[in-house]
Every structure is written in C-alpha cells, then in structure tokens.
Amino acid sequence: MSEGEEAAGTGGRQRLRLPPGQAVRYEHRPLHYGRVPTFRPERWDFRVFGATESLGTYRWTWEEFGGLPRADVVRDFHCVMRFSVPDVPWGGVRAADLVGLAPPSPDVTHVMAWGEYGYSANMRLDDFLDDGVLLATHRDGLPLAPEHGFPLRLVVPHLYGWKSVKWLRSVEYMVGDRRGFWEERGYHNRADPWGEERFSHQEEPGAGPPLQ
C-alpha cells in the first residue's frame, strides 16, 4: 500500500496516509529482543536519572507510578519491518508530564530509554517531548499484554517502533547523544518513518532512502 491508498476493508470510508515503504497490518506477531520478563511488582521501580536539574535520581514504585496523571492517545504505529498499525489506542503517562515531575538540566539534548536486560533506545529530547509520546500501561483499554511490554512501555509513534522500548525501567537524561541497542547494530540514529530512516548508512551525506 502506498501513501494515500485506501485501507482494505474500509469500503473507501477512510484513507490512510502511510510513510513510504509501509503497508497496513491490523494484527502482527510481537517483535522483541530476548525473552518476555517476569513482572514482580514488589521489586519493580521506574527511575529518571542522569543530567536532572536537581542532579538527583527520581524513583517511583509500581503503586506510585499508578498514581501519576494519566492520558489517552490514539496514534498509528510504524514498524521498521515495513508494516504500520493504524489508530492504536494507548493509555498511560505523557512523557511531557514525566519531564515536568522530573525536570532535566537546561543542557540536556537527548534521552536514553532503558528496558529490561539492558535494552536501550536513544532519541532527541524534542522527540521525547512530542505530544503523542506516552509511557504506556494500557492498549485498547486493557493492561498491556506481557509480549507487548507489560507493565510499562514507551510509545513514540512518530518514530519507528524500535524506539518504543518495551518493559521500560528508566529514562536517562543526556547532555549529548549516544547510540542505543539497535542503533549500535546498524539501525538509523533518528528513525523517522516519513524520511524512511531505517539504517545507519543512510546517515551519510547524500545516501538517500534504502533500496527496495
């Protein structure tokens, strides 16, 4: 399906605008690195650390995190494996609200999102603060399934899905950029679907989009 093509089964009532190289898929097998971790609420916590304004670390238990202000967003989800899931309803805590509770130093330019097993994804602070970015606990009105990141995952819908870290445990504020897990292994540092930024070699001047 190309940009602007009608979604199958809609009878022409809806038109989706897709990033280049993507096709609509309403159901898909979850993709992740490593096994699905076991959730132990009594041991679980979430942290914000690094270049915070206070130079300290912010920490929430699972019960405390459940008391933070909540929001709902509906956004398309774009996977680097060339499929997009339209209109996914997510519920959780806005990244912008989290940053309000745990202010960064004025020098912070990037964040690193950390999941279980040391998985990580970097992004610009401006991307993290985008209105659609959520620390999600729910999808489709229900708690996340374990394979989709329960109890907490980052959702960054305007970037490719590997930036949406499952089993999220912490966010690190950084005063410079450094690559995360897949970025160190050949994926694009920014991951903008509309620029089809899939692989690191595209970061070279004049490289252009990936070959089909």
Contacts in CASP RR format, 6 or more apart in sequence:
PFRMAT RR
TARGET T0000
AUTHOR 0000-0000-0000
METHOD contacts of the structure
MODEL  1
MSEGEEAAGTGGRQRLRLPPGQAVRYEHRPLHYGRVPTFRPERWDFRVFG
ATESLGTYRWTWEEFGGLPRADVVRDFHCVMRFSVPDVPWGGVRAADLVG
LAPPSPDVTHVMAWGEYGYSANMRLDDFLDDGVLLATHRDGLPLAPEHGF
PLRLVVPHLYGWKSVKWLRSVEYMVGDRRGFWEERGYHNRADPWGEERFS
HQEEPGAGPPLQ
1 7 0 8 1.000
1 16 0 8 1.000
1 18 0 8 1.000
1 22 0 8 1.000
1 23 0 8 1.000
1 24 0 8 1.000
2 18 0 8 1.000
2 20 0 8 1.000
2 21 0 8 1.000
3 17 0 8 1.000
3 18 0 8 1.000
3 19 0 8 1.000
3 20 0 8 1.000
4 15 0 8 1.000
4 16 0 8 1.000
4 17 0 8 1.000
4 18 0 8 1.000
5 15 0 8 1.000
5 16 0 8 1.000
5 18 0 8 1.000
6 12 0 8 1.000
6 14 0 8 1.000
6 15 0 8 1.000
6 16 0 8 1.000
7 14 0 8 1.000
7 15 0 8 1.000
7 16 0 8 1.000
7 24 0 8 1.000
7 86 0 8 1.000
8 24 0 8 1.000
16 24 0 8 1.000
16 76 0 8 1.000
16 84 0 8 1.000
16 86 0 8 1.000
18 24 0 8 1.000
18 84 0 8 1.000
19 78 0 8 1.000
19 84 0 8 1.000
19 193 0 8 1.000
19 194 0 8 1.000
19 195 0 8 1.000
19 196 0 8 1.000
20 194 0 8 1.000
20 195 0 8 1.000
20 196 0 8 1.000
20 209 0 8 1.000
21 82 0 8 1.000
21 196 0 8 1.000
21 212 0 8 1.000
22 78 0 8 1.000
22 82 0 8 1.000
22 83 0 8 1.000
22 84 0 8 1.000
22 193 0 8 1.000
23 82 0 8 1.000
23 83 0 8 1.000
23 84 0 8 1.000
24 83 0 8 1.000
24 84 0 8 1.000
24 85 0 8 1.000
24 86 0 8 1.000
25 83 0 8 1.000
25 84 0 8 1.000
25 85 0 8 1.000
26 85 0 8 1.000
26 86 0 8 1.000
28 79 0 8 1.000
28 83 0 8 1.000
28 85 0 8 1.000
30 145 0 8 1.000
30 147 0 8 1.000
30 148 0 8 1.000
31 79 0 8 1.000
31 81 0 8 1.000
32 147 0 8 1.000
32 149 0 8 1.000
32 166 0 8 1.000
33 117 0 8 1.000
33 119 0 8 1.000
33 181 0 8 1.000
34 117 0 8 1.000
36 146 0 8 1.000
36 147 0 8 1.000
36 149 0 8 1.000
37 116 0 8 1.000
37 117 0 8 1.000
37 167 0 8 1.000
39 146 0 8 1.000
39 150 0 8 1.000
39 151 0 8 1.000
41 62 0 8 1.000
41 63 0 8 1.000
41 151 0 8 1.000
44 61 0 8 1.000
44 62 0 8 1.000
44 151 0 8 1.000
45 59 0 8 1.000
45 60 0 8 1.000
45 61 0 8 1.000
45 62 0 8 1.000
45 169 0 8 1.000
46 59 0 8 1.000
46 60 0 8 1.000
46 65 0 8 1.000
46 135 0 8 1.000
46 152 0 8 1.000
46 168 0 8 1.000
46 169 0 8 1.000
46 170 0 8 1.000
47 57 0 8 1.000
47 58 0 8 1.000
47 59 0 8 1.000
47 60 0 8 1.000
47 169 0 8 1.000
47 170 0 8 1.000
47 171 0 8 1.000
48 57 0 8 1.000
48 58 0 8 1.000
48 98 0 8 1.000
48 102 0 8 1.000
48 170 0 8 1.000
48 171 0 8 1.000
48 172 0 8 1.000
48 173 0 8 1.000
49 56 0 8 1.000
49 57 0 8 1.000
49 58 0 8 1.000
49 170 0 8 1.000
49 171 0 8 1.000
49 172 0 8 1.000
49 173 0 8 1.000
50 56 0 8 1.000
50 57 0 8 1.000
50 172 0 8 1.000
50 173 0 8 1.000
50 174 0 8 1.000
51 104 0 8 1.000
51 105 0 8 1.000
51 107 0 8 1.000
51 108 0 8 1.000
51 173 0 8 1.000
51 174 0 8 1.000
51 175 0 8 1.000
52 58 0 8 1.000
52 102 0 8 1.000
52 103 0 8 1.000
52 104 0 8 1.000
52 105 0 8 1.000
52 173 0 8 1.000
53 103 0 8 1.000
53 104 0 8 1.000
53 105 0 8 1.000
53 106 0 8 1.000
54 103 0 8 1.000
55 105 0 8 1.000
58 101 0 8 1.000
58 102 0 8 1.000
60 68 0 8 1.000
62 151 0 8 1.000
65 93 0 8 1.000
65 152 0 8 1.000
66 137 0 8 1.000
68 93 0 8 1.000
68 97 0 8 1.000
68 98 0 8 1.000
68 101 0 8 1.000
69 93 0 8 1.000
69 94 0 8 1.000
69 97 0 8 1.000
70 91 0 8 1.000
70 92 0 8 1.000
70 93 0 8 1.000
71 91 0 8 1.000
71 92 0 8 1.000
71 93 0 8 1.000
71 94 0 8 1.000
71 97 0 8 1.000
71 134 0 8 1.000
72 89 0 8 1.000
72 90 0 8 1.000
72 91 0 8 1.000
72 92 0 8 1.000
73 89 0 8 1.000
73 90 0 8 1.000
73 91 0 8 1.000
73 131 0 8 1.000
73 132 0 8 1.000
73 134 0 8 1.000
73 155 0 8 1.000
73 157 0 8 1.000
74 87 0 8 1.000
74 88 0 8 1.000
74 89 0 8 1.000
74 90 0 8 1.000
75 87 0 8 1.000
75 88 0 8 1.000
75 90 0 8 1.000
75 132 0 8 1.000
75 155 0 8 1.000
75 157 0 8 1.000
75 158 0 8 1.000
76 84 0 8 1.000
76 85 0 8 1.000
76 86 0 8 1.000
76 87 0 8 1.000
76 88 0 8 1.000
76 157 0 8 1.000
77 84 0 8 1.000
77 85 0 8 1.000
77 88 0 8 1.000
77 155 0 8 1.000
77 157 0 8 1.000
77 161 0 8 1.000
77 164 0 8 1.000
78 84 0 8 1.000
78 157 0 8 1.000
78 159 0 8 1.000
78 160 0 8 1.000
78 161 0 8 1.000
78 193 0 8 1.000
79 85 0 8 1.000
79 160 0 8 1.000
79 161 0 8 1.000
80 160 0 8 1.000
80 161 0 8 1.000
80 162 0 8 1.000
80 187 0 8 1.000
80 191 0 8 1.000
80 198 0 8 1.000
84 193 0 8 1.000
88 139 0 8 1.000
88 140 0 8 1.000
88 157 0 8 1.000
89 139 0 8 1.000
89 140 0 8 1.000
89 141 0 8 1.000
90 134 0 8 1.000
90 136 0 8 1.000
90 138 0 8 1.000
90 139 0 8 1.000
90 155 0 8 1.000
91 134 0 8 1.000
91 136 0 8 1.000
91 137 0 8 1.000
91 138 0 8 1.000
91 139 0 8 1.000
91 141 0 8 1.000
92 134 0 8 1.000
92 135 0 8 1.000
92 136 0 8 1.000
92 137 0 8 1.000
92 138 0 8 1.000
93 134 0 8 1.000
93 135 0 8 1.000
93 137 0 8 1.000
94 131 0 8 1.000
94 132 0 8 1.000
94 133 0 8 1.000
94 134 0 8 1.000
94 135 0 8 1.000
95 128 0 8 1.000
95 129 0 8 1.000
95 130 0 8 1.000
95 133 0 8 1.000
95 134 0 8 1.000
95 135 0 8 1.000
95 154 0 8 1.000
96 129 0 8 1.000
96 131 0 8 1.000
96 133 0 8 1.000
98 135 0 8 1.000
98 171 0 8 1.000
99 128 0 8 1.000
99 129 0 8 1.000
104 125 0 8 1.000
104 173 0 8 1.000
105 173 0 8 1.000
105 175 0 8 1.000
107 175 0 8 1.000
108 125 0 8 1.000
108 173 0 8 1.000
108 174 0 8 1.000
108 175 0 8 1.000
109 124 0 8 1.000
109 125 0 8 1.000
109 174 0 8 1.000
109 175 0 8 1.000
109 176 0 8 1.000
109 177 0 8 1.000
110 122 0 8 1.000
110 123 0 8 1.000
110 124 0 8 1.000
110 125 0 8 1.000
110 174 0 8 1.000
110 176 0 8 1.000
110 177 0 8 1.000
110 178 0 8 1.000
111 122 0 8 1.000
111 123 0 8 1.000
111 125 0 8 1.000
111 128 0 8 1.000
111 171 0 8 1.000
111 172 0 8 1.000
111 173 0 8 1.000
111 174 0 8 1.000
112 120 0 8 1.000
112 121 0 8 1.000
112 122 0 8 1.000
112 171 0 8 1.000
112 172 0 8 1.000
112 174 0 8 1.000
112 178 0 8 1.000
112 180 0 8 1.000
113 120 0 8 1.000
113 121 0 8 1.000
113 122 0 8 1.000
113 123 0 8 1.000
113 154 0 8 1.000
113 163 0 8 1.000
113 165 0 8 1.000
113 168 0 8 1.000
113 170 0 8 1.000
113 171 0 8 1.000
113 172 0 8 1.000
114 120 0 8 1.000
114 165 0 8 1.000
114 168 0 8 1.000
114 169 0 8 1.000
114 170 0 8 1.000
114 171 0 8 1.000
114 172 0 8 1.000
115 165 0 8 1.000
115 166 0 8 1.000
115 167 0 8 1.000
115 168 0 8 1.000
115 169 0 8 1.000
115 170 0 8 1.000
116 166 0 8 1.000
116 167 0 8 1.000
116 169 0 8 1.000
118 181 0 8 1.000
119 165 0 8 1.000
119 166 0 8 1.000
119 167 0 8 1.000
119 181 0 8 1.000
120 165 0 8 1.000
120 180 0 8 1.000
120 181 0 8 1.000
121 154 0 8 1.000
121 162 0 8 1.000
121 163 0 8 1.000
121 164 0 8 1.000
121 165 0 8 1.000
121 180 0 8 1.000
121 181 0 8 1.000
121 182 0 8 1.000
121 183 0 8 1.000
122 174 0 8 1.000
122 177 0 8 1.000
122 178 0 8 1.000
122 179 0 8 1.000
122 180 0 8 1.000
122 183 0 8 1.000
122 189 0 8 1.000
123 156 0 8 1.000
123 159 0 8 1.000
123 163 0 8 1.000
123 190 0 8 1.000
123 191 0 8 1.000
124 177 0 8 1.000
124 190 0 8 1.000
125 173 0 8 1.000
127 133 0 8 1.000
127 156 0 8 1.000
127 158 0 8 1.000
127 159 0 8 1.000
127 163 0 8 1.000
128 156 0 8 1.000
128 171 0 8 1.000
130 156 0 8 1.000
130 158 0 8 1.000
132 155 0 8 1.000
132 157 0 8 1.000
132 158 0 8 1.000
133 154 0 8 1.000
133 155 0 8 1.000
133 156 0 8 1.000
133 157 0 8 1.000
133 158 0 8 1.000
134 154 0 8 1.000
134 155 0 8 1.000
135 152 0 8 1.000
135 153 0 8 1.000
135 154 0 8 1.000
135 155 0 8 1.000
135 168 0 8 1.000
136 144 0 8 1.000
136 152 0 8 1.000
136 153 0 8 1.000
136 154 0 8 1.000
136 155 0 8 1.000
137 143 0 8 1.000
137 144 0 8 1.000
137 151 0 8 1.000
137 152 0 8 1.000
138 144 0 8 1.000
139 145 0 8 1.000
139 148 0 8 1.000
143 150 0 8 1.000
143 151 0 8 1.000
144 150 0 8 1.000
144 151 0 8 1.000
144 152 0 8 1.000
144 153 0 8 1.000
148 166 0 8 1.000
149 166 0 8 1.000
149 167 0 8 1.000
149 168 0 8 1.000
150 167 0 8 1.000
151 167 0 8 1.000
152 167 0 8 1.000
152 168 0 8 1.000
152 169 0 8 1.000
153 164 0 8 1.000
153 165 0 8 1.000
153 166 0 8 1.000
153 167 0 8 1.000
153 168 0 8 1.000
154 163 0 8 1.000
154 164 0 8 1.000
154 165 0 8 1.000
154 168 0 8 1.000
155 164 0 8 1.000
156 163 0 8 1.000
156 164 0 8 1.000
157 164 0 8 1.000
158 192 0 8 1.000
158 193 0 8 1.000
159 190 0 8 1.000
159 191 0 8 1.000
159 192 0 8 1.000
159 193 0 8 1.000
160 188 0 8 1.000
160 191 0 8 1.000
160 192 0 8 1.000
160 193 0 8 1.000
160 197 0 8 1.000
160 198 0 8 1.000
161 191 0 8 1.000
162 182 0 8 1.000
162 187 0 8 1.000
162 191 0 8 1.000
163 191 0 8 1.000
177 189 0 8 1.000
179 189 0 8 1.000
183 189 0 8 1.000
183 200 0 8 1.000
186 199 0 8 1.000
186 200 0 8 1.000
186 201 0 8 1.000
187 198 0 8 1.000
187 199 0 8 1.000
187 200 0 8 1.000
188 197 0 8 1.000
188 198 0 8 1.000
188 199 0 8 1.000
188 200 0 8 1.000
188 202 0 8 1.000
188 203 0 8 1.000
189 200 0 8 1.000
189 203 0 8 1.000
190 197 0 8 1.000
191 197 0 8 1.000
191 198 0 8 1.000
195 209 0 8 1.000
196 202 0 8 1.000
196 209 0 8 1.000
196 210 0 8 1.000
198 210 0 8 1.000
199 210 0 8 1.000
201 207 0 8 1.000
202 208 0 8 1.000
202 209 0 8 1.000
202 210 0 8 1.000
END
